[in-house]
């Protein structure tokens, strides 16, 4: 009996097509296989692939825009509230002045950096939040309260130009402080969340020392509360509130850290850096009272 070939041949047109399919399948020629089944199949498949909707991920531009909006709102709210503390009379104004003092400004930068995705973005957001707050604060002073206006010189002339110069110097000084301090606090907040055990604890303690520095300086070197008047009480309460606010914010953020924590390192870093922080606030207070 003669040996039959494995290749199948058919006489009818349909059988011929089936033979071509088998040949194309054996040769793994997909183009030939598709052309035998339906010459227009490839075109319809390509059209279907083009028309199918795709689920795209959020673009980096959208995320950056959302971050920018949040930073602008945070800074604008901080600057507006700090201005209201100066503008509103009575107990309400004093309360706002105490709440939104130096520690509150630093906490905004620390929180903004804590939730940033990278340390570079943490530095930018921390500095940007304080820069916006500073610009809003002094712009409102310049336009609404106008406390630079109405002064009189010794010879009876107008002191408006001197008042404007004082506002300009204060704005430039606090803008520089906002850029440097905001970037530093933003990075510290970010590393307190993402760093290793020792680094995160070190950054958390350093952040507390910088935030509580103004309050510690007032408690140690400003004996205003020893005088039995309202200003002394206000100064003492402001200093205590700075220390308490820094403690609550730093401990809350550090406790949210998912990785391992080291509270003894936090305490040691806070104690050690507090010495430097108090000295820095002494320089700041000296510049503020003499040159601004």
Number of C-alpha atoms within 10 A of each C-alpha: 3 4 5 7 7 6 9 13 14 12 9 9 9 10 13 14 17 17 17 19 20 16 16 17 13 10 11 11 12 12 11 16 19 15 13 15 13 10 13 10 13 13 11 11 11 10 11 11 11 10 9 8 8 8 6 6 6 8 8 9 9 10 11 12 11 12 16 15 12 15 24 19 15 19 28 21 17 22 25 17 20 24 25 19 21 15 17 13 10 9 10 13 18 17 14 17 21 22 20 21 18 19 26 21 23 27 24 24 32 34 21 29 32 26 17 22 11 14 19 14 20 29 27 21 31 34 31 24 31 31 24 21 27 26 18 21 22 21 18 16 17 17 10 11 15 15 15 18 15 10 14 12 10 7 6 8 9 14 16 17 12 15 18 16 14 15 19 14 15 17 19 14 16 18 20 14 17 24 18 15 21 31 27 22 31 34 28 32 33 27 23 30 26 19 18 14 16 15 18 26 28 25 25 28 30 27 32 32 27 27 28 29 28 27 26 22 20 21 19 11 10 15 12 17 17 10 10 9 10 11 12 16 14 16 19 19 17 25 24 17 20 24 20 14 18 23 17 11 20 23 16 11 17 23 14 11 14 9 13 12 19 14 17 12 19 24 17 15 20 23 15 13 18 23 15 14 23 22 14 16 19 17 11 14 14 12 12 14 8 7 11 14
